[in-house]
């Protein structure tokens, strides 16, 4: 796992906004400092050297815990997710 950046706030749409140190792959899994899965990378926007990252949170993620820990380090997985074959 690599360091993604720090969490900033939760937007009105319910997505977590983070300030990154590098540009992650869209769809990569995001973990908190306790190595728990919290969501997936949705979009990357802003400057290329330190972009803002929009993260779709999983339903099982405790939002109150994220709100209380603003500025927490976030990590991103380096492994690519395998695409599942679609049924016909």
Secondary structure, DSSP 8 states (H G I E B T S, - for coil): -EEEEEEEEE-TTS-EEEEESS---TT-EEE-TTS-EEEEEEEEES-SSS-EEEEEE-TTS-HHHHHHTTT-EEEE--S---------
